[in-house]
Amino acid sequence: MKINDFKLERYFAQHEFTAKYLLSSSDCDGFALQEVLSVANPQELKLWENLKLGYTESKGHPLLREAILKHYSIKTIDNVVVASPGELNFVAMNVLLEPGDHAIVVSPAYQSLHEVIRSLHCELSFWKPNPENWEFNTADLEQLIRPNTKLIVINFPHNPTGSYLSRAQLKSIVAIAKKQDCYIFSDEMYHQLVVGDMPLLPPISDLYEKGISLWGTSKSFGMAGLRIGWLVAHDSGFLDRVVAFKDFLSICNSAPSEILALIALNHSDHFLLPNLQKIKENIDLFRQFAVSQPIIASFNAPRAGSTAFVRLNIPISALEFSNRLVEKTGIMTVPAEMFDCTQSYIRVGFGRANFPEVLEILGMALKTFDFK
């Protein structure tokens, strides 16, 4: 198969490890290995200390899958497959779709959610929100359904806008999918990071027999380096095909990463709650910052997740602005073009402890920023 370059990841590859400051990261600060091990109970520490660096089970360590299921209503580990989140997205689309099938994907979106589908020669429609408030209207989704619609792809908490759904809206999406008898693939990588006044949504796999939930350690837990994610679904036949496809890719997971992910899931509040608090504090700081900056045309604070899509009042493209900013100040931002958006937005990430410092430097730089 042939697939287009992943623009966002190529942009990060260009700047992420050379820029002095990151203002657009979607993940939270990574936790140190010793902190993860410090909360482990004796049984978990024994698993770590006796670890052997051999192959692991294709579906994932049974104890890790049991820990995952504590967060779902499904209670059978056969309904869980563990792998890298990006790999699971890639495999799921390949397993679910055939050329000529139609899929509906939220937009703007992390590119892999639609690019893999495009590479499979499927038809694509995009479910877009109201740009004034980033609200997604389920009536708009229903209008996109076609006779050959096989898949609806959603992502809430939403990257990059920070949009979220009510439970009634999520149930409406399920009703639309049931009527069409199609799958829902739900990217839930920011699950439990609810920063607004909306209640926590259940995983889609808890609500729908054709619902597929993707979560992992990268965003909510601040452990992107583990490269551990998981799919949870009622359809065990679908998951068997995922594992069979995975044999041509990673085959199995990193043994150390599986044990560390197990510890994180068994002590989830220790990692989730500090991230949530940090995000909330940084959103409040940016809200104050936005009011004082003429360059910020609009800021809709995220209701969930760790990112916002901020509209700028600038005479140049978002890409040109981001390129100049990182060159002159060392501050990396992610421009709208990385989300196939032509308007002047940048993604802002709220999960880093040095956010106040970066914001102060940004404010100073904008006073003399050259837009010519």
N, C-alpha and C positions, 0 to 999 in steps of 0.2 A: 504494500500500500504506500501511497505518497500522501504526505500531510504537510500543511504549511508550518512555517516556523512559529513557535510559541512566543509571540511578541513581548509579553510581559516578562517572561523568564529570560529572554535574550537581553531585555533592558536591565533587569536586575544583574545579570551576568556582567554587563558593562560597568555598572556603578556600585553594586551592593558592597563589595569588599574593598573598594578604593575610596568611596565617599566617606567624609568624616562623620556625617550625621545622616540618619535615616528617619525621614518624617512620614513615610508612606508604607511602612511595613505592616502587614496584616497579622503577623504573629506577635505574641507577647515575648518579653525577655526570656531567654532560655534559662531553665533552672540548672544549677550545678549538680553534677553526678552525686557528690557527697550529700547534698540536701535530699535528693531522692532516696538515697540509702538510709539517711538518718530517720526516716519515718517507717522504714520496713519493720515488720514484726519478725520474730525468730525464724518462722517457717520460710518467709520470703528471703531473709538473709541467707538461709541455708541453700535455697535455690541459686542465689547469686554466687555464693562462695564455692559451690560444687559444680558450677556451670562448665560444660564442655563445649568447645567451639566446633561442633559437628553440624550436620544437616538437621533441620527441624521439620515438624509435620507441615504438610502443604497447606492445610486449613488454618494452621496456627496452634500454638501450645494449648492443650485442653484447659489448663488452669487460667490462662489468659482469656480464653473464650468464655469461661464461667464468670470471670470478673466483669467482662463486657456485658453479659446478660443481666447483671444487677441493675443496669440502666434501661432495661427494656421489659416489656410484658412477655415476650417470647422467652421460654425457659429451657430450650434444647440447644446444645452447642452445635448440633448439625446445621443450625440456621445462622451460623456465623462463619465468615471467612476473613482471615487477617492477611493484609499485605500493605504495601505503600499506598497511600490514598490516591495518588495520581495513577498508579497502575490499576487500581480497582476501578476507577472511572473509565480508563481506556478499555479494560477487559469487559466491563459491563456493557458498554455501548456496542462493542463487537459481538457480544453474545446475544444481545436483545434485538439488534436491527439487521435488516437486509437492504440491499440497494433498492431504492424506490419507496421505502417506508417513509412515513412523515413523522417528525418529532417537533415538539414545541419546547422552547427553552427560554427561561427568564433572560432579560437583557436590560442593562449591560451585565456582563457575566465574566467570570474566570474563563479564559479562552478554551480550555480543554472541554468544558461542558458542551460546547457546540462544535469545536473544530474537529474532534474525533468523529462526530456524526456526519459532518460535511465530507470528511475523507472517505466515508463509507458509501458515498453517492446517494445519500438520503435527502429528502426534501425537508427544509427547515422553515419554521416560523418562530418569531420572537415575541414573547409576552413582555410588554414594556410598561413601566410605571408612569404615573403623573410626575413630571420633573419638578413641579412646584413643591411637592411634599414626599415624593418617592412612594406613594401609595400604589399598590398593585390591585387592580379591579378584576375580580374573578369573572365578571361578565365579559370582559375583553378576552380572557382566556378561552371561554366557551365558544366565542365566535371564531377562534382559530382552529377548532377541531375540524378534521376532514375524515372522509371514509377510511383513508389509509393511515390515520394517526395511530402509531404504536407506542408512543412514549411521550410523557410530559416530564421535563426536567426542571426542578425547582431548587432554590437555594436560599433558605432562611434560617438564621440571620443572614442577610444578603450582603455579599461582597460585590461591588464596593460601596453601596449607598447606606448600609446600616438599616435598611427597611426590615420590617417584621410583619407577621400576620396575626390576626386574631384566630382563636380556635374555630370560630364560625367560618372564617375564610378558608382555613385549612380543610375543614369538613366539606366545604363547597368544592374545593379542588378534587377531593376524593370522590364526590358525587359525579363530577364531570368525567373523571377517569373510569368510574364504574360503568357509567352509561355507554362509554366507548369501548369498555373492556380492554383498556390499555394500562401499561405499567406507569408508575410514578417513580422516578429516580430522584431522591432528595439528598442534595449535598448539605449535610448538617455539620460541617466542620467547625462552626462557631457555636455549636449547641451549648446551652446553659449560660452563655454570656449575654444575659438579658439586662440591659442597663436602663431601660425606660420603665414605664408603669404597666406594661403588658404582661400577662401571665406566661409562664414557660410553656412552649408548645411540646406535645409529645412527639417522639419520632414517627415518621410516616409508617414505619413497619408495625407500629402499635395500632394503627388505624385502618389499614387496608391490606388485603391479602396479596395484592400485586404491588405493594409499596416496598421500595428498597431504600434503606437508610445507610448513608455513608457518614462516618465520624472518625476521629483519630486523635492523636496526641499533639498534633502540630500547633493548633490555634488555641483551643480552650485551656490546654494543660501547660503551654509554654515549653514543649519538648519536640520541636520540629526536627531536631537532629536524630531522633529515634527512627523516623520514617515508618511509623506504624499507624495503620488505619484499619478499618474493618467495615464490611458490609453485613447488615442484618436484614433478613427477609424470610417470609413464610415459605416462599417457593424454593424448596430444597433442590429441585431439579435445575433451576437457574443457577444456584450456587455451585452445584456439581460441575456445571459447564464452565463457570468462572474458574474453578480450581484446575480443570483440564486445560483451559487456555493459559493459565498462569504457569503451567509446566514449560511453556516456551519462553517465559520471561524470567522472573526472579526465582522460580521453582519453590522457594521457601523463604522464610524471614530470618533476619539476624537474630541469633540466639540471645545475645546480651540485650538487644532492644526489646525483645519479648518479655524478659523478666522485669526490666525497668518499667515497661508499660503496665505490666501486672501490678507492680507496686503503686504506680500512679493512680490506677483505677480503683484499687482497694483503699486508697487514702485521698480520694478526689478533692475533698474540700480544702485540703492543705495546699493544693495547687490552683484550683479554680477560684477560690475566694480572693486571694491576693491579686490575681489578674483582673478580676471583676472590679475590685476597689480602685486599682490603678487606672483602668479604663475610664471609670466614672470621674475620677479626679481630673484626668487629662481632658476629658470632654468639657468639664466646667471651665478649665483654663482656656481652652480654645474658643468657647462661647464668648468669653470676655475679650479675647484677642480679636475675634471676628468683628465685633462691634466697633473697634478702634481702627480697623484697617480698610481704607477705601478700595483696596484691591480685591477684597472679598465681596462678591456680588450677592451671594446667598450661602447660608450654612444651615442645613437641616441636621440637627444632632441625631446620631444613630439611636434607634430604639433597642437594637441588639447587635451583637458582634463587636468588632474592634476597629471598624473603619467608617469613614464618611466620604461622600463624593461632594467636593466643595467647588462651587462655581466661582470663577475669577473674573474680575473686570479688567481685562488686559487687551492691548491692541495686537497681540501676537498669538500664535497657537499655543495650546497647553504644552505641546512637545518642545517647542522652541523655548518657552518659559522655563520648563524643567531642565533643559539642557544648559541654559545660561545660569540658572540658579546653582546647579551642582558644580559648574565650572568656576563660578565666582565666589561661592560661599562654602562649598563642600556639603551642602544640604541636598540630599536626594529626595525628589518627589516623583510620584508615578502619574504621568499625564493621561488624559482621557483617551488618547489614541491607542493606548494599550488595551482598552476595552471597546475598540471599534466605535468610539464616540468622537465626533468632529467638533463638539463644543468645548468651551474653555473650562474644563473641570480638572482638578487633580484629586487623587485619593490621599486622604490623611489617615494615618494609623495612630491609635491611642494606647497601644500596649507596651510602650517602652518607658522605663524609669527616667531617662534623660529628656523626656518630652518638654518639660519646662525650660531646660537649657536651650534646646533647639528652637523653641518658640521665641525665646528672647533674641537669639542670634538672627532668626528670620525677620523679626520686627525691625531690628537695626538695619539689616540688608535692604529691606523694602523701602526705606527712606531715601536711598540713593540708587535704587535699581534702574538700570538703563534698558528701556524697552525698544530702543532704536537698533 
